[in-house]
Amino acid sequence: MSRSIHGADAPAYADLESRFQRLHRLEHLGAIAGWDQAANMPPKGNEARAAAMAELETLMHAQRTDPALRDLLARAEDEPLSDDQRANLREMRRDWLAANALPSALVERRALATARCEHAWRTQRPANDWAGFVENLRPVVQVAREEARHLAEATGLAPYDALLDRYEPGMTGAEVERVFGDLRAWLPGLIREVRERQQAEPPVIRPIGPFPLAQQKALSLAVMRRLDFDFEGGRLDESTHPFSGGVPEDVRLTTRYRLDDLMQSLMGTVHETGHARYEQNLPREWLGQPLARARSYGLHESQSLSFEMQLGAHPGFVAQLVPLLVEHFGAQPAFTEENLARLVTRVEPGLIRVDADEVTYPAHVILRFEIERALIEGAIDIDDIPALWDEQMMLWLGRDTRGDFRDGPMQDVHWPAGLFGYFPCYTLGAMYAAQWFATMRRQTPDLDARIAAGDLAPVFDWLHDHVWRQGARWTTPDLTRRASGETLNPAHFRVHLERRYLGR
């Protein structure tokens, strides 16, 4: 993609680029403050940090709703722009429309409510304090419903669809329901079949700890280097819930460590590195403009899952992890290529989404999608969540979560942070990732052999050319079609799972 600003021929567009560059710089500060809030900030700093971030959100909202933008956007449409600039203008208009749908006071209320709820959640979750959590969540849900109403009025979408559109532009709840309905038809049977097959095999050997945290971090850094993470443009830290944040120029990853389980931090780091490499490879010549943002969060999750599941659980890549594990923790029976490959592909229905294997993971997502959609649309209230959660966990995974709020509806940071509409992106991302690798194998028939030989360049080069450097240039269906020859096709996900877990 090329960038040339027609200052004389396109003054309105040039003005818009300047304004969005300033917004990017303010977003940079907000992103680093948010990372610090999760990774470093002492507890007593939360109220002041929440107020400061709310002030920043209000300031950015004021810039996005400046009355002058309406005229600038209209005038820029008639100016002589390149195709890339027109795509950038399209994304500016999306940003402007969403911002102008929301009153400034609501933006401030949201920032305060989510900061307080998320901060309290960090201590309420370990304490299994559902009653206390609910009191902080109520204002967040109220704000989310108001946001959904305002956005729906501005876009003509249904309330939940208006929130989903923030993360997955163009996607609707009905389309998600259709795609997930297909999963419902075959996933339970696949889970049963894989479980029966694995239970007939010799037991997997579990790594024996304890695993010192310093050595776990050293291992994570070594794996990130293997995955070509640029440490001159980012860093790894620790937080309650792993995430990738910051900005493309300064990416901040976090993971979490347990003394008795090194795989959690290891695979979590691989996952977040996928997010980070996407950010680090967005089109540099457009940084500061909407065109240089990730196209959607479903595509973002396709990168983390390309790294964690498609590549990270690939037997050829797993073989490369073995010497690193031995180097950092010493030899033990669990650290063989065969055992480790079986360990990272073990299917065990569990309570925790972020620890779930890739076969049962969609069940966690479908459960959350159905609950949050009903919650935003007013079909249920917060007090209905635990019973619905218990019912669906038993139905999908046969797990009893009654009274266990910590490992039930309190386990994720998304609802405390007000991220309603995000959860579908995880399974959409898994589907996109399967489609990317199906395309890579078609275009590079020896892909698996090259991965096994330690040559990851075909994977990284393909993702760079077809996803990373494209930014928000294309709509999601267009990007998917250009990359793989078709729009999202969930059949690739099923083929991937059956191939990896049943040898079909």
C-alpha positions as CSV (number, residue, x, y, z in Angstrom):
1,M,0.0,0.0,0.0
2,S,1.2,3.5,-0.9
3,R,0.6,6.7,0.9
4,S,0.6,10.2,-0.6
5,I,-1.2,13.1,0.9
6,H,-2.7,15.6,-1.5
7,G,-2.4,18.7,0.7
8,A,-3.3,21.1,-2.0
9,D,-5.7,18.9,-4.1
10,A,-7.4,17.3,-1.0
11,P,-7.3,19.8,1.9
12,A,-10.3,18.2,3.7
13,Y,-8.7,14.7,3.6
14,A,-5.4,16.1,4.7
15,D,-7.1,17.8,7.7
16,L,-8.8,14.5,8.6
17,E,-5.5,12.6,8.5
18,S,-3.9,15.2,10.8
19,R,-6.8,14.9,13.2
20,F,-6.7,11.1,13.3
21,Q,-2.9,11.2,13.8
22,R,-3.5,13.2,17.0
23,L,-6.2,10.7,18.1
24,H,-3.7,7.9,17.5
25,R,-1.2,9.5,19.8
26,L,-3.8,10.0,22.6
27,E,-4.8,6.3,22.1
28,H,-1.2,5.4,22.5
29,L,-1.1,7.0,25.9
30,G,-4.4,5.4,26.9
31,A,-3.2,1.9,25.8
32,I,0.0,2.2,27.8
33,A,-1.9,3.5,30.9
34,G,-4.3,0.5,30.5
35,W,-1.4,-2.0,30.2
36,D,0.1,-0.4,33.4
37,Q,-3.2,-0.6,35.2
38,A,-3.3,-4.4,34.5
39,A,0.4,-5.2,34.9
40,N,2.0,-2.8,37.4
41,M,-0.3,-0.4,39.1
42,P,-0.7,-0.7,42.9
43,P,-4.3,-1.2,44.1
44,K,-4.6,2.2,45.7
45,G,-4.0,3.9,42.4
46,N,-7.1,2.6,40.7
47,E,-9.6,5.4,41.5
48,A,-7.2,8.1,40.3
49,R,-6.2,6.0,37.2
50,A,-9.9,5.4,36.4
51,A,-10.6,9.1,36.6
52,A,-7.6,9.9,34.4
53,M,-8.5,7.4,31.8
54,A,-12.1,8.6,31.8
55,E,-10.8,12.1,31.3
56,L,-8.7,10.9,28.3
57,E,-11.7,9.0,26.8
58,T,-13.8,12.1,27.2
59,L,-11.1,14.2,25.5
60,M,-10.8,11.8,22.6
61,H,-14.6,11.5,22.3
62,A,-14.8,15.4,22.0
63,Q,-12.3,15.3,19.2
64,R,-14.2,12.5,17.4
65,T,-17.5,14.5,17.7
66,D,-16.1,17.9,16.6
67,P,-18.9,19.3,14.4
68,A,-16.2,20.2,11.8
69,L,-15.7,16.5,11.0
70,R,-19.1,16.1,9.3
71,D,-18.2,18.8,6.7
72,L,-14.7,17.5,6.3
73,L,-15.9,13.9,5.7
74,A,-18.4,15.2,3.1
75,R,-15.9,17.4,1.3
76,A,-13.2,14.6,1.3
77,E,-15.6,12.3,-0.6
78,D,-15.3,14.7,-3.6
79,E,-11.5,15.1,-3.5
80,P,-9.1,13.2,-5.8
81,L,-8.0,10.4,-3.5
82,S,-6.1,7.1,-4.1
83,D,-7.9,3.8,-3.5
84,D,-6.0,3.4,-0.2
85,Q,-7.0,6.9,0.9
86,R,-10.6,6.1,0.0
87,A,-10.4,3.0,2.2
88,N,-8.9,5.1,5.0
89,L,-11.7,7.6,4.6
90,R,-14.3,4.8,4.8
91,E,-12.7,3.7,8.2
92,M,-12.7,7.3,9.4
93,R,-16.4,7.5,8.7
94,R,-17.0,4.3,10.6
95,D,-15.1,5.7,13.5
96,W,-17.0,9.1,13.3
97,L,-20.4,7.4,13.1
98,A,-19.8,5.2,16.2
99,A,-18.4,8.1,18.2
100,N,-21.2,10.5,17.3
101,A,-23.8,8.0,18.3
102,L,-22.7,8.1,22.0
103,P,-23.2,11.1,24.3
104,S,-20.1,12.3,26.0
105,A,-21.5,11.7,29.5
106,L,-22.1,8.0,28.6
107,V,-18.5,7.6,27.4
108,E,-17.3,9.0,30.7
109,R,-19.7,6.7,32.7
110,R,-18.5,3.7,30.8
111,A,-14.8,4.4,31.5
112,L,-15.5,4.8,35.2
113,A,-17.8,1.8,35.5
114,T,-15.5,-0.6,33.7
115,A,-12.4,0.5,35.5
116,R,-14.0,0.0,38.9
117,C,-15.6,-3.3,37.9
118,E,-12.5,-4.7,36.4
119,H,-10.3,-3.7,39.3
120,A,-12.8,-5.2,41.9
121,W,-13.0,-8.3,39.8
122,R,-9.4,-9.1,40.4
123,T,-10.0,-9.7,44.1
124,Q,-13.7,-10.8,43.9
125,R,-13.0,-13.6,41.5
126,P,-10.5,-15.4,43.7
127,A,-12.9,-14.9,46.6
128,N,-15.8,-16.4,44.6
129,D,-17.7,-13.3,45.5
130,W,-20.5,-13.3,43.0
131,A,-22.8,-11.0,45.2
132,G,-20.1,-8.3,45.4
133,F,-19.2,-8.7,41.7
134,V,-22.8,-8.3,40.6
135,E,-23.1,-4.9,42.2
136,N,-20.1,-3.6,40.2
137,L,-21.3,-5.3,37.0
138,R,-24.8,-3.8,37.1
139,P,-23.6,-0.3,36.1
140,V,-21.4,-1.8,33.3
141,V,-24.4,-3.7,31.9
142,Q,-26.6,-0.6,32.1
143,V,-24.0,1.4,30.2
144,A,-23.6,-1.4,27.6
145,R,-27.4,-1.5,27.0
146,E,-27.4,2.3,26.6
147,E,-24.5,2.1,24.2
148,A,-26.2,-0.6,22.2
149,R,-29.4,1.4,22.0
150,H,-27.6,4.6,20.7
151,L,-25.5,2.6,18.3
152,A,-28.5,0.7,17.0
153,E,-30.4,4.0,16.3
154,A,-27.4,5.4,14.4
155,T,-26.7,2.3,12.3
156,G,-30.1,0.6,11.9
157,L,-28.7,-2.6,13.5
158,A,-30.2,-4.6,16.3
159,P,-28.8,-3.6,19.7
160,Y,-26.5,-6.6,20.1
161,D,-25.5,-6.4,16.5
162,A,-24.4,-2.8,17.0
163,L,-22.0,-3.9,19.7
164,L,-20.8,-6.9,17.7
165,D,-20.1,-4.6,14.8
166,R,-17.5,-2.8,16.9
167,Y,-15.3,-5.9,16.9
168,E,-16.4,-7.7,13.8
169,P,-17.6,-5.1,11.2
170,G,-20.4,-6.4,9.1
171,M,-21.1,-9.5,11.2
172,T,-24.6,-9.9,12.7
173,G,-25.8,-12.0,15.6
174,A,-28.0,-13.9,13.1
175,E,-24.9,-14.8,11.0
176,V,-23.0,-15.9,14.1
177,E,-26.0,-18.0,15.2
178,R,-26.0,-19.6,11.7
179,V,-22.3,-20.4,11.9
180,F,-22.5,-21.6,15.5
181,G,-25.6,-23.6,14.6
182,D,-23.5,-25.6,12.2
183,L,-21.0,-26.3,15.0
184,R,-23.8,-27.4,17.2
185,A,-24.7,-30.1,14.7
186,W,-21.3,-31.9,14.8
187,L,-19.2,-30.6,17.6
188,P,-20.7,-32.7,20.5
189,G,-20.3,-35.9,18.5
190,L,-16.7,-35.0,17.7
191,I,-15.9,-34.3,21.3
192,R,-17.2,-37.7,22.3
193,E,-15.4,-39.5,19.5
194,V,-12.1,-37.8,20.3
195,R,-12.4,-38.4,24.0
196,E,-13.2,-42.1,23.4
197,R,-10.2,-42.4,21.1
198,Q,-7.8,-40.7,23.5
199,Q,-9.1,-42.6,26.6
200,A,-8.1,-45.9,24.8
201,E,-4.5,-44.7,24.4
202,P,-1.8,-44.9,27.0
203,P,-2.0,-42.0,29.6
204,V,-0.2,-38.8,28.8
205,I,2.7,-38.0,31.0
206,R,2.3,-34.7,32.7
207,P,5.3,-32.4,33.4
208,I,6.3,-32.5,37.0
209,G,6.9,-29.2,38.8
210,P,7.4,-27.0,40.5
211,F,8.5,-24.7,37.6
212,P,10.2,-21.6,38.9
213,L,8.6,-18.4,37.5
214,A,12.0,-16.9,36.4
215,Q,12.6,-20.0,34.3
216,Q,9.1,-19.9,32.9
217,K,9.6,-16.3,31.8
218,A,13.0,-17.2,30.2
219,L,11.3,-20.0,28.3
220,S,8.5,-17.7,27.1
221,L,11.1,-15.2,25.9
222,A,13.0,-17.9,24.0
223,V,9.8,-19.1,22.3
224,M,8.9,-15.5,21.4
225,R,12.3,-15.1,19.7
226,R,11.6,-18.4,17.9
227,L,8.4,-16.8,16.6
228,D,10.2,-13.7,15.4
229,F,8.8,-11.2,18.0
230,D,10.6,-7.9,17.7
231,F,11.8,-7.0,21.2
232,E,12.8,-3.6,20.1
233,G,9.1,-2.8,19.6
234,G,7.5,-4.6,22.5
235,R,7.9,-6.5,25.8
236,L,6.4,-9.4,27.9
237,D,5.0,-8.9,31.4
238,E,2.5,-10.6,33.8
239,S,-1.1,-9.9,34.5
240,T,-4.2,-11.6,36.0
241,H,-5.6,-12.2,32.5
242,P,-3.2,-12.6,29.6
243,F,-3.6,-10.0,26.9
244,S,-1.8,-8.2,24.1
245,G,-2.1,-4.4,24.2
246,G,-0.1,-1.2,23.6
247,V,0.2,0.1,20.0
248,P,2.0,-1.2,16.9
249,E,5.0,0.9,17.8
250,D,5.1,-0.5,21.3
251,V,3.3,-3.8,21.8
252,R,2.8,-5.0,25.3
253,L,2.1,-8.7,25.9
254,T,1.2,-10.3,29.2
255,T,0.9,-13.9,30.4
256,R,0.3,-15.6,33.7
257,Y,2.4,-18.2,35.5
258,R,1.6,-21.1,37.8
259,L,4.3,-23.0,39.7
260,D,2.6,-26.3,39.0
261,D,1.7,-25.8,35.3
262,L,4.2,-24.5,32.8
263,M,2.0,-25.2,29.7
264,Q,-0.5,-22.5,30.7
265,S,2.1,-19.7,30.4
266,L,3.9,-21.3,27.5
267,M,0.8,-21.7,25.2
268,G,-0.6,-18.4,26.5
269,T,2.6,-16.6,25.4
270,V,2.4,-18.3,22.0
271,H,-1.2,-17.1,21.6
272,E,-0.4,-13.5,22.6
273,T,2.7,-13.5,20.3
274,G,0.3,-14.1,17.4
275,H,-1.6,-11.0,18.3
276,A,1.6,-9.0,18.8
277,R,3.1,-10.0,15.4
278,Y,0.0,-8.8,13.7
279,E,0.3,-5.5,15.4
280,Q,4.0,-5.2,14.7
281,N,3.5,-5.8,11.0
282,L,0.5,-3.6,10.3
283,P,1.3,-1.2,7.3
284,R,4.0,1.1,8.8
285,E,3.5,3.8,6.2
286,W,-0.1,4.2,7.5
287,L,0.5,4.1,11.2
288,G,-1.7,6.7,13.0
289,Q,-4.5,6.2,10.5
290,P,-7.5,3.9,10.7
291,L,-6.2,2.0,7.6
292,A,-3.3,0.7,9.8
293,R,-5.6,-0.9,12.3
294,A,-6.4,-4.6,12.4
295,R,-9.4,-5.3,10.1
296,S,-11.4,-7.0,12.8
297,Y,-11.0,-8.8,16.1
298,G,-12.0,-12.1,14.5
299,L,-9.1,-11.6,12.2
300,H,-6.9,-10.7,15.2
301,E,-7.9,-13.9,16.9
302,S,-7.2,-15.8,13.7
303,Q,-3.6,-14.6,14.2
304,S,-3.3,-15.7,17.9
305,L,-4.9,-19.0,17.0
306,S,-2.7,-19.5,13.9
307,F,0.2,-19.2,16.3
308,E,-1.2,-21.2,19.3
309,M,-3.3,-23.9,17.7
310,Q,-2.4,-24.2,14.0
311,L,1.3,-23.8,14.5
312,G,1.9,-24.2,18.3
313,A,0.2,-27.6,18.4
314,H,1.7,-28.7,15.1
315,P,3.9,-31.8,15.8
316,G,6.7,-30.3,13.9
317,F,6.7,-27.1,16.0
318,V,6.2,-29.1,19.2
319,A,9.4,-31.0,18.4
320,Q,11.3,-27.7,18.5
321,L,9.9,-26.9,21.9
322,V,11.4,-30.1,23.5
323,P,15.1,-28.9,23.6
324,L,13.9,-25.5,25.0
325,L,12.0,-27.3,27.8
326,V,15.0,-29.5,28.6
327,E,17.3,-26.4,28.6
328,H,15.1,-24.5,31.1
329,F,13.8,-27.3,33.3
330,G,16.0,-30.3,32.8
331,A,15.1,-33.6,31.2
332,Q,12.0,-35.5,32.4
333,P,9.8,-38.2,30.8
334,A,7.1,-35.7,29.8
335,F,9.6,-33.8,27.6
336,T,9.6,-36.1,24.5
337,E,8.3,-35.2,21.1
338,E,5.6,-37.8,21.1
339,N,4.4,-37.1,24.6
340,L,4.4,-33.4,24.3
341,A,2.5,-33.5,21.0
342,R,-0.2,-35.6,22.8
343,L,-0.2,-33.3,25.7
344,V,-0.9,-30.1,23.7
345,T,-3.7,-31.9,21.8
346,R,-5.3,-33.6,24.8
347,V,-9.1,-33.0,24.8
348,E,-10.5,-32.7,28.3
349,P,-13.7,-30.8,28.9
350,G,-12.9,-28.2,31.6
351,L,-14.2,-25.2,33.3
352,I,-11.8,-22.5,32.1
353,R,-12.1,-21.1,28.6
354,V,-8.5,-19.8,28.3
355,D,-7.2,-23.2,29.3
356,A,-9.5,-25.1,26.9
357,D,-8.3,-27.4,24.1
358,E,-9.3,-26.4,20.6
359,V,-12.0,-29.0,20.3
360,T,-14.0,-28.0,23.3
361,Y,-13.1,-24.3,23.1
362,P,-16.1,-23.4,20.8
363,A,-18.5,-24.6,23.4
364,H,-17.2,-22.0,25.9
365,V,-17.7,-19.3,23.2
366,I,-21.2,-20.4,22.2
367,L,-22.3,-20.4,25.9
368,R,-21.0,-16.8,26.4
369,F,-22.4,-15.5,23.1
370,E,-25.9,-16.7,23.9
371,I,-25.8,-15.3,27.4
372,E,-24.4,-11.9,26.5
373,R,-26.8,-11.5,23.5
374,A,-29.8,-12.2,25.7
375,L,-28.4,-9.9,28.4
376,I,-27.9,-6.9,26.1
377,E,-31.3,-7.4,24.5
378,G,-33.0,-7.5,27.9
379,A,-34.3,-11.1,27.6
380,I,-32.4,-11.9,30.8
381,D,-30.9,-10.0,33.7
382,I,-27.6,-10.4,35.5
383,D,-29.2,-12.5,38.2
384,D,-30.2,-15.1,35.6
385,I,-26.6,-15.7,34.4
386,P,-25.5,-18.4,37.0
387,A,-28.4,-20.7,36.3
388,L,-28.0,-20.4,32.5
389,W,-24.2,-20.9,32.8
390,D,-24.7,-24.1,35.0
391,E,-27.2,-25.5,32.5
392,Q,-25.1,-24.9,29.4
393,M,-21.9,-26.1,30.9
394,M,-23.5,-29.4,31.9
395,L,-25.2,-29.7,28.5
396,W,-22.0,-29.0,26.4
397,L,-19.2,-30.3,28.6
398,G,-20.8,-32.3,31.4
399,R,-19.2,-30.0,34.1
400,D,-21.0,-29.0,37.2
401,T,-20.4,-25.3,38.0
402,R,-23.1,-24.7,40.6
403,G,-21.8,-22.3,43.3
404,D,-18.5,-22.0,41.5
405,F,-18.6,-18.5,40.2
406,R,-14.9,-18.1,40.2
407,D,-14.5,-20.7,37.5
408,G,-17.9,-20.0,36.1
409,P,-19.3,-16.6,35.0
410,M,-16.6,-14.6,36.8
411,Q,-13.7,-16.2,35.0
412,D,-13.3,-13.7,32.1
413,V,-12.4,-10.1,32.1
414,H,-14.6,-9.2,29.1
415,W,-17.8,-8.5,30.9
416,P,-16.2,-6.4,33.7
417,A,-14.4,-4.5,31.0
418,G,-17.7,-3.9,29.0
419,L,-16.5,-5.9,26.0
420,F,-20.0,-7.3,25.1
421,G,-20.0,-8.6,21.5
422,Y,-16.3,-9.8,21.6
423,F,-16.7,-13.5,22.5
424,P,-17.8,-14.7,19.0
425,C,-14.5,-13.4,17.6
426,Y,-12.6,-16.2,19.2
427,T,-14.3,-19.0,17.4
428,L,-14.6,-17.0,14.2
429,G,-10.9,-16.5,14.6
430,A,-10.3,-20.3,14.9
431,M,-12.3,-20.8,11.7
432,Y,-10.3,-18.1,9.8
433,A,-7.0,-19.7,11.1
434,A,-8.0,-23.1,9.7
435,Q,-8.9,-21.5,6.4
436,W,-5.5,-19.7,6.3
437,F,-3.6,-22.9,6.8
438,A,-5.7,-24.8,4.4
439,T,-4.8,-22.2,1.8
440,M,-1.1,-22.3,2.8
441,R,-1.0,-26.1,2.3
442,R,-2.7,-25.7,-1.1
443,Q,-0.1,-23.1,-2.2
444,T,2.9,-24.7,-0.4
445,P,2.4,-28.5,-0.5
446,D,5.5,-29.2,1.6
447,L,4.4,-26.7,4.3
448,D,4.2,-29.4,7.1
449,A,7.6,-30.8,6.2
450,R,9.1,-27.3,6.3
451,I,7.6,-26.6,9.7
452,A,9.0,-29.9,11.0
453,A,12.4,-28.8,9.6
454,G,12.2,-25.6,11.7
455,D,11.4,-23.4,8.7
456,L,8.6,-21.1,9.8
457,A,9.1,-18.5,7.1
458,P,6.3,-19.9,4.8
459,V,3.8,-19.3,7.6
460,F,5.0,-15.9,8.6
461,D,5.5,-14.7,5.0
462,W,2.0,-15.8,4.0
463,L,0.4,-14.1,7.0
464,H,2.4,-11.0,6.5
465,D,1.4,-10.6,2.8
466,H,-2.3,-11.6,3.1
467,V,-3.3,-10.4,6.5
468,W,-0.8,-8.3,8.5
469,R,0.2,-5.7,5.9
470,Q,-3.4,-5.4,4.6
471,G,-4.5,-3.6,7.8
472,A,-8.1,-2.4,7.3
473,R,-7.7,-1.9,3.6
474,W,-10.5,-4.4,2.7
475,T,-13.7,-5.4,4.3
476,T,-13.4,-8.8,6.1
477,P,-15.2,-10.8,3.3
478,D,-13.0,-9.1,0.7
479,L,-9.8,-9.7,2.6
480,T,-10.8,-13.4,3.2
481,R,-11.6,-13.9,-0.5
482,R,-8.4,-12.3,-1.6
483,A,-6.3,-14.3,0.8
484,S,-8.0,-17.7,0.4
485,G,-10.2,-17.6,-2.7
486,E,-13.5,-17.7,-0.7
487,T,-15.3,-16.0,2.1
488,L,-15.4,-17.6,5.6
489,N,-16.0,-21.3,5.2
490,P,-16.4,-23.1,8.5
491,A,-15.9,-26.4,6.8
492,H,-12.1,-25.8,7.0
493,F,-12.3,-25.8,10.8
494,R,-14.1,-29.1,10.9
495,V,-11.6,-30.7,8.4
496,H,-8.7,-29.4,10.6
497,L,-10.1,-30.9,13.8
498,E,-10.9,-34.2,12.2
499,R,-7.5,-34.4,10.6
500,R,-5.6,-33.6,13.7
501,Y,-7.6,-35.5,16.3
502,L,-9.1,-38.4,14.3
503,G,-6.5,-38.8,11.5
504,R,-9.1,-38.4,8.7
